[in-house]
Amino acid sequence: MNLRNTESVRPPFGRDLILLSIHVARKNWSEWRVVFEHQGTIATNPLIAGEYTFASFCKEYSVSRTIRRGTQNEFRLALIDSLSEVVNDDSGRALDRLEGELRPRFGTRGGTRGMVSVLSKVAAFVRPERFVAWDSFAKRGLNFVHGRRANFRFHSYAEYLTAFDQVWSGQAGQQIRDYVTANPGQSSTEREPRFLRRVLDVCLMRHGGRTL
C-alpha cells in the first residue's frame, strides 16, 4: 500500500484541538492508570486478570457486542493465554493472526464478524506505548491526514498501525510534541510517548468527525 507522508488535506491540528485531546486522554489515563502503568506480566494486568474489570471495560468501550453472548469470560481467559505474543509483536501482524483464530470461537454472526476492535483496544490499554485502538473515526482522521478519501479501507490492523506510526513520526505527531514542549503544564507521564500517542489518537478521532 502506498502511504503518503503529506500535509493534511484538512488544516493541521490546532492548539485548541491538541489541548482538548490532552484533557480527554488525561481523564481516560486517570481512570485506567492501574492498567496503563501496570509493570507486571501481561497475564497479571488488571484489565484481563479480573472478570469484573474486563466486563466493565468491554461495556464502557462498546465492544461487548463483538463477543458472542455467554462467552465473554472464556474470551478473557483465551486472551490471558495468547496476548503476550500479540503485544510483543510491534508490527501488529500477531494481532491480526489472533483475531483470525479467535473469531470462529467468540465472534458474533456465527463467527463472521471481525474482532479487531476489541483486540486492538485491549492491546492499546495493555501496551499504550505501541498499540492504538481500531476506531472508525480515527480511521477517517488518519485517512484525511494521509490525503485520502475518508472511507479508504485498511485491510489489516498491521496496515492501520503502520499508517498511524507514519502520522506519529510526521508533522501531526510533531505538533503534539511541540505543544507539550512549549506548554510545560503536563506531568512527567504525560510527556511520555505512551501518553502522547493516545493524545494523537484522540486528535485523529476528532479530525474524523467524532464529537468529544
Secondary structure by P-SEA (a helix, b strand, c coil): ccccccccccccccaaaaaaaaaaaaaaaaacccccccccccccccccccaaaaaaaaaaaccccccccccaaaaaaaaaacaaaaaacccaaaaaaaaaaaccccccccccccaaaaaaaaaaaacccccccccaaaaaaaaaaaccccccccccaaaaaaaaaaaaacaaaaaaaaaaaaccccccccccaaaaaaaaaaaaaaaacccc
